[in-house]
Amino acid sequence: MCPSISAWVDFLYGQPARLYVGNDNIWSSTGVQQGDPLGPLLFALVLHPLVHRIRDRCKLLFHAWYLDDGTLIGDATQVAKALDIIRVEGPSLGLLLNIKKTEVFWPTCDGAKTQEGLFPREIGRPVHGVKLLGGAVSRNEEFISGLALKRAKRAVELMECLKGLRDPQSELLLLRSCMGVAKLLFGLRTCQPSYVGGAVSVFDTGLRKAIEDIVVCGGAFFGDLQWRGALDTLHNSLPDLDLGGFDFKDTAPPKAQKILANALYGEIVKTVEEKFALSPRQRAVFECLRAPHALDFLSVVPIEGLGQCMSPVEYRAILKYRLMVPLFPVDDPCPVCRKACLDSFGEHAVHCKELPGFKYRHDLVRDVLYDVLKRAGISAKKEAPVNFLTDPLDRRSTLRPADILVFGWEKGKHACVDLTGVSPLVGLRDHGFVVGHAINKAEAGKVAKHEKACLENQHVFIPFAFDTFGALGPDAVQFLKRVQQVVSSNSAHAKGNVVFSRVGFAIQKGVAAQLVARLSAVSL
């Protein structure tokens, strides 16, 4: 069937393989080896003729296989006939029926269930339903709810093991990627919604406990508002979720995508606004968390060599800052400038120029961006002097060095990338807030003088503005998208928004350093 790979298969399986167990070894002489990428294909090739014999000899309503898991639906005599084919003709192909894991189930029975000799005595005959690939095949409410509850409890037990890592960054990454609601989605899609209320309640309680352990170590002040913010953070990719077997992002037209996103993702924020009397700052923070690229840092895999790790204190500090969990006593003075902060959420720490982390944030983002450019093969120089004259009458007047100078970036011209970190919460008043206003204002201030000087000297000016929540200015987004294209074209392994994730993590790591610098010894 597959002659092009027959020589390779013969090389792998033409003779027994030696498997090592400590200092001893055993011979693998039967079947495909666990973990072999060819294993499923080879097994399917052996199973294929048996499947065809069942199809040709039996009249079944449904006949499907997922490797060694087969499902047959039809008249009882036809199902029994198919089972006999498997039992009698399977061994010649090396396929042995595991009768103890085989079950026969009748949603309604006409008496064939008790007919002597129709099915083997040792075969399972469940009364209320069967579990098929993790989903319930039943019309019995107790059976369905019990199966969903069992799955929810297993998911909660797994989440409880996270705290053993003692690393909130890894814990949250695992919770978002391979735990959490992903463990429950299949069950929710295959069970009647009215039967899974208890399972959802158990799961919801367990998930909240797991997030509380990550953010505040199970401590106090993690109220409903913080829980809603955490949900907003956990489900930042909800519009891309595969629901009911349909990937709406790929198949739905743009207008339908927008409606779906508003219906699902926007429901969280809508609930928050209706349930809580939000202050201007709280509304602003929720808007910031929903800004483009504000959540990119959550997908970063901890790699020490790339600077993609935070200490537990730093990571918890940044999560508390984003979820509006108080970090400091309101009357606790700044340990450096000694001013009364009158702020428990950390805004003073983010803006105090006397704290050591103020310049560190800017330099860290610059260094990470430069490293990204260097790894992408883009020629650039950090802190490059450009020596532009700002005033033709004053020959000594020059601009400060460019944070990063990218050579030949646009139509052969060098690009001066100038980084600016701002906070969207500066100057927040009771009259309201507009997301992106601080970034746009920062960019406008940069462009006026610097862009004019760059143009006069045959250079391109790129204002790279970012805020404390990770949102990026339009020019920064456009610049990073082009860098991402270069990275993707140079490496087949660069998947996703690697560039945006690295830069976003650097921003949050810088903010975390500012917050930790103000923490007292007692808090640490």
Sequence and secondary structure as in RCSB ss.txt:
>XXXX:A:sequence
MCPSISAWVDFLYGQPARLYVGNDNIWSSTGVQQGDPLGPLLFALVLHPLVHRIRDRCKLLFHAWYLDDGTLIGD
ATQVAKALDIIRVEGPSLGLLLNIKKTEVFWPTCDGAKTQEGLFPREIGRPVHGVKLLGGAVSRNEEFISGLALK
RAKRAVELMECLKGLRDPQSELLLLRSCMGVAKLLFGLRTCQPSYVGGAVSVFDTGLRKAIEDIVVCGGAFFGDL
QWRGALDTLHNSLPDLDLGGFDFKDTAPPKAQKILANALYGEIVKTVEEKFALSPRQRAVFECLRAPHALDFLSV
VPIEGLGQCMSPVEYRAILKYRLMVPLFPVDDPCPVCRKACLDSFGEHAVHCKELPGFKYRHDLVRDVLYDVLKR
AGISAKKEAPVNFLTDPLDRRSTLRPADILVFGWEKGKHACVDLTGVSPLVGLRDHGFVVGHAINKAEAGKVAKH
EKACLENQHVFIPFAFDTFGALGPDAVQFLKRVQQVVSSNSAHAKGNVVFSRVGFAIQKGVAAQLVARLSAVSL
>XXXX:A:secstr
  GGGHHHHHHHHSS EEEEETTEEEEE SS  TT TTHHHHHHHHHHHHHHHHHHH   SEEEEETTEEEEES 
HHHHHHHHHHHHHHSGGGT    GGG B   SS SSGGG TTSS TTSB  SSEEEETTEEEES HHHHHHHHHH
HHHHHHHHHHTGGGG  HHHHHHHHHHHSTTHHHHHHHHHS GGG HHHHHHHHHHHHHHHHHHHHTT S   HH
HHHHHHHHHTTTGGG EETTEEHHHHS HHHHHHHHHHHHHHHHHHHHHHS   HHHHHHHHHHTSTTTTGGGG 
   GGGT    HHHHHHHHHHHHT   S TT B TTT  B   SSSHHHHH TTSTHHHHHHHHHHHHHHHHHHH
TT  EEEEE    BS TT TT B   EEEEEEEEETTEEEEEEEEEE TTTT BTTB  TTHHHHHHHHHHIIII
IHHHHHTTEEEEEEEEETTS B HHHHHHHHHHHHHHHHH TT  SSHHHHHHHHHHHHHHHHHHHHH  TTT 
